[in-house]
């Protein structure tokens, strides 16, 4: 059953966790969709096949398959399925591959679909998160991960992105590009001159600067030069497990010193060596370490896993692009591996239950679940 990972909680602790989860704003700062293979298996097979057949290249197939549940909900088909797999949490980001016109197209489609869905909206301000929690509705927002080669040099694209619902922009992906060095690149070059211009632009139009896939010096530069809080919304602690996708204690402190938030992933192969399964307690170990370094006020959740697809569709689409995206064999990426205790968004409550098991106070748990991110959103976006 979703949300039942065995933490050894007493009946009183279980009740506390469920009441606290229901009363807290919960935000997945890096969502790959509401459901994993379980939800995808409930979509009409003929519609899935038609959708895949309409797109030839792997990235287009990936995006179309990820968008399919939203499209069906907008048509009035299986809207309850989409909503149920969000697991009752308040908000999740909606990822785009970048900020070119083609990469922003999913945001345009999202807006059209949200307009037809009475329980979902795109966040314009922090109050939208609070309202969604009060009313039991859902709020989303655009988040750019420039995995296809960096951001366009025309910074006017950022204005266009904001108008379409973008609220958070990651500076680089894994590889080095015109903005700066990513976290899996050989170099540690930091931000370029153009990268500094991008940070300044994002600050000027009230978009969140994110450093999740950025290299060490790029992260430190972003924190040094940004005039607004910075996030690393889906990462982990390198001191717990030394993976390129993690952040050193120096980087964690730099993000926190801006007033920002570090989101912890639910990606098992970023937490342990390749082939060794991870579970919710491993995720909590990363949360514990980051809290010990920067305080709970600067910690959040950015699950980044799993994809809202079947394993076969994920392997045949995004799985064929991993090398060009900067992942190498030693990074241990395994499309079919899941974190024990977090298989889709219905398991979000396991994070709450785990934090109760680890002895966190209610205020800290509510902050980590989403309150800390909403504070940053309010500071930057409004």
Secondary structure, 3 states (H helix, E strand, C coil): CCCCCCCCCCHHHHHHHHHHHHHCCCEECCCCCCCCHHHHCCCCHHHHHHHHHCCCCHHHHHHHHHHHHHHHHHCCCCHHHHHHHCCCCCEEEEEECCCCHHHHHHHHHHHHHHCCCCCEEECCCHHHHHHHHHHCCEEEEEEECCCCCCCCCCCHHHHHHHHCCEEEEECCCCCCCCCECECCCCCCCCECHHHHHHHHHHHHCCCEEECCCECHHHHHHHHHHCCCCEEEEEECECCCCCCCCCECHHHHHHHHHCCCEEEECCCHHHCCCCCCCCEHHHHHHHHHHHHHHHCHHHEEECCCCCCCCCHHHHHHCHHHCCCCCCCCHHHCCCCCCCEECECCHHHHHHHHHHHHHCCCCHHHHHHHHHHHHHHHHHHHCC
